[in-house]
Amino acid sequence: MVEDLKKACQSFPDVPVVLHSDLLKIGLTNKPTERLEICRDYEQALQEALKERALLIPTFNYDFCKTGVYDRLHSPSQVGALSDYFRLHYPQLRSFTPIFNFVILHKNESLSLKASHNVLGADSLFSTLHKQKGLVLFLGAPFSSNTFIHYVEECNHIGYRYLKKFSGNVVDADKKISISIDYRVRPQIEPMLGYDFSKLLQEAKEAKIVKECVVGHGTLLYFQAEMLFDFWSKKMEKDELYLLTADSKKQVQELSQVMGYPFILDMFEK
């Protein structure tokens, strides 16, 4: 695994790396003690492969949207066992942003733990990753877990999602910090708008932007953030709905004829 990770990263030296993971897809056991040992092994492999390079582990938790509370040290990661392992072992290295937070190992000066007020906007870690030409890896995790897609949408001011404000508190040990964030959400409709990830992955592979290799019993997908951002942005200049499935495109077009466009919160929520 170490050599495979090194090969994936060698063409992109000295840039930060984001790792999305799903160890269940590559043989993670359900036994807690063995699971802990496996997570430790993966941490050691990552540290050996990446050395002092900044490593961002998504520790996303979506409960803030319902509860208005994000506990930086204790809110569990909802995106996988390895992610929560890093959250448990490096709680002080977790960023303050509700919903889309990361544990950052080997943090450099440009990678801030401070809260972003637009969680997918210009002050977010997604933006820093883009500007620093960062590398995004998917170890066992499907391409459909690619949250970077929503940063691309935000920068292109898409109209089929709308900005919604969420207010609450970030809890940090004995401190409680009031915060208000903006998050561009999907309309509250059924069926929910969907993304054509099969097409998106295939076209990005054909353009040699997303690459793939075998790691252990699983697959490693990876791309440079700037390259995918530019590729998708050019596609969206011609077709704003490019990222969506054919059914979702039709759904947006039909709704816009009735309700207007771009969508705003008052159209769907009172």
N, C-alpha and C positions, 0 to 999 in steps of 0.2 A: 504493500500500500504506500509506503513512504516514497519509493521510487516513482510510482505512478503519479503521486501528488507533485513531486518535484518536476516531472516531465510536463505536467499540465501547467505549472506555474513558471517554468523557465523562460518562456517567451514573453512574460510580463514581469520583469524583475522590479523589485522594490515598490510595488503598488500594494495597497491594502486588499485583503481577501475577505469575502463574505462566504460563509459556509452554511447552506441549507442541508439538513440531513434527515434521513429516515432509516434508522438502523434495523427496523423490522424487515425492510426490504432486502437487507444483506445478512440476515441470520441472527438478529438479536434475540436472546432468550427471554422468557418471562420470569425467570428466577431472579429475585432482587440482587442477591450477592453476585451472581454471574453477570448480571446486567451492569452492575457497578464496575466490575473488573473489565468488562468490554469497553465501557466508556473511558476508563482510565487508559486502556491500551490505545484507543483512538486519540485521546488527548496527547499521549506521548508521541504517536505517529505524526500528528499535526505539528507539534512543537519541533520535531526533528526535521520535518519536510519544509516548514516555513521559516524556521530559525527566528530571527527578530522581526520578521515582517508583521505588520498589524493584522490581526485576525478578528473579524467581527462575527459573533455568533448571534443570530436572531433569537430573541427570547420573548417573542410576541405574546401578548395577553390582551384579549379583546373585551374583558369584563368592564373596563372603564366606561365603555359606551352605555352600559346598563346601570352600573353601581356608582359611577363618578369617583371611584377610588382606584388608585394604582399604588401598590405597596412595592417600592423598588427592591427591597430585600426579600420579600416573602411572596409576592404574586407569582404563581408558578408559570413557567413557560407552557404555552399550549401548542407548541410546534415541534414536539419530539423529545425523546428520552435524552439524547446527547445534548440538546439545547438546555434542558432543565438541569442536567449534570453541571454544565458550566455556570448556570444561574446559581445553583447551590454552592458551588466551590469558589466562585468569584463574585459574590453579591455586590461588593464595593466598586466593581468595574462595570456595573450595569448602568445604562444611560437613563436619564430622568424622563424621557418622553413616554407618555402613556401610549398604549396599543403597540406601536412599532419601536420597541426598545431592543438594545443589543448589549451583550457583554463584549468588551473590547480588550483584547490582550495585546500587549506591546503597543499601546496607544501612542500616536505621535501628536504634535501640537495642533494639527488641523482637525483631528478627530475629537470632537467635544462630547462630553457626557451630558451637557446642558439640554434642557427640554426644548423641543421644537414646537412652535405655536401653530405652524401648518405641518402636520406630521409627515406629509409627503412633499413638502415644498422646498423653497430655496434655502431655508435654514435647517434642513433635515440632514441626517447622515446619508440618505440616498443621494442628495445633491453633492455632498463631499465625495462620496464614492464615484459619482459621475465625473466630477472635476479632476479627481486624481487618477482617472483611468483605471479604477479598481477592477478586480477580478471576482466574478460570482460563480461559486461552485455548488453543484447539487450532488451530494453523496447519497445515493439511494432515493433521495427525494425526487418527486416528479417535477417536470418543467412547469406544471400548473401551480406549483407553490411559489412561483416567481413573482414576488411582491414588487419588484422593480418595475413591473408593467404599470403599476398605479402612479409611480413617480413620472413615468413617461407621459401618461395621461394628464397629470397635473400640469406639467410643463407645456403641454400642447392645448391646454384650456378646453378640454373636451366638454361637450354639452349634455352627454347622456348620463352623467353622474352630476350631483350637485353638492356644493359645500354645505356642511352642517356643523354647527358649533356644539361642542361638548364641554361642560364645566364640571370641576370637581377638585380633588386634592391628590397630590403626590405625597405619599407617606414615606419618610426616610428616617428609619429608627424612631427617635422621639420627636421628630419634626414633621409638621404638616404644612405643605406648601400649596396654596390655592393656584389653580391653573385653568385656563380656557384655551381649547385647541380647535383648529379647523380640520375637518376630515371629509374628503369628497366621497360620498356614499352612493350606492346604487339606489334607484327608485324603489319604493316599497310596493312592488307589483309582483304578480305571479303569472308566468314563471319569471324568476329573477334573470336579469341580463347575464348572458354567459360569454365566455371567451373561447375562441377557436384555437386552443393550445396545440392541437395536432397540426393544423396548418401553420401556425406561428413557428413551431419547432422545426417543421420540415423546411420551410422557406429560409429560416435563419441558418440551418445546417447547409442548405444548398448555396447560400451566400458566404459560407465558411466563417460565419460569426460564432455560432454555437458549435462546440466540438465535443466529442464523446470518446471515452475510453473505459475499459473494464478495470474495476478495482475490487479485488477479493471476489466475493460472490455477487457483487452488484455493479452498477454503472455510475460513472462520474461524468456529468455534463458540466460544461463551463463556458463562460463568455466574458469578454471585456465590456464593462458597463457603457463606456463611451461609444463603442462600435454598435451595440444593440440599440442604444438610444438614437443614434443618427439613422440607423436603418429603419426603425419603426417610425421615427418622426417624418422621414421622407415619404413613407407609405401613407401616413396619416394626412400629409399635405394634400394628397390626391383623394383620399377617402378617410374622412374623420372616423368612420365606423370600422376601419380596417381590422381592429383587434377582435371584433365580435364575431360570433357565429352568424350564419345566414339567417337563422330564425330570429336572433336578437336584433340584427340589422332591420329586418322587416318590422319587428315590434317597435323599435325606436321610431322608424319612419311613420308608422300608423299612429303612434301616440303623439308625435310632433304635429301631425295634421289636425288633431283634435285639441291639444293642450298648448301648443306653441313650443318654441325651441330657442335657446337652450333650456333644459329643465331647471326648475328652481324648487326649493324645499316646499313652498306653499302649494305647489301643484299636487303633492303627494302626502304631505303631513300637515296637520293642523296644530 
